[in-house]
Amino acid sequence: MEFADQAAYDAYNTHPKHVAFVKDRWEREVSKFLEIDYVPI
């Protein structure tokens, strides 16, 4: 996923539906995950 800026990412990451999904599904069902956060140059 790509976000326009930090504010867009923060809004997504803290949205109640996203938080609930992570808690109720992701943490239970995903055993391996790779996330790479970077700032494009």
N, C-alpha and C positions, 0 to 999 in steps of 0.2 A: 504494500500500500504506500502511496505517496500522498503527502499533505502539502498544501500551499505554503504553510508557515507553521511555526511553533504553536500559535494560538489555535489553529485548526486542529492540530494533533491533540492539544490539551483538551479542547472541547469534545473531541471524539473519545479520548481515553477516559474522561471523567463522566461521560454521559451515563445516566442511570441504566439505560438498556444495555450498554456495553458492559458496565460493571456487573450487572446481573448475569449476563451471558457468561462472562469469565468465571464468576463464582459458581453458577449452577451447571455449566456444561464443560467449559474449557478445562478447568482444573481437574475435573473428574475423568475426562475422556482423552485428553492429549498427553501422551507420555514423552514425546520428544518434540522440541520446538526450537527454532533458531530465529532470533531477532537481531537485526543489525540496524543500529541507529547511527546516522551520519549526517553531516551538513555538507551539501554539495559545494564544490569550489568552482 
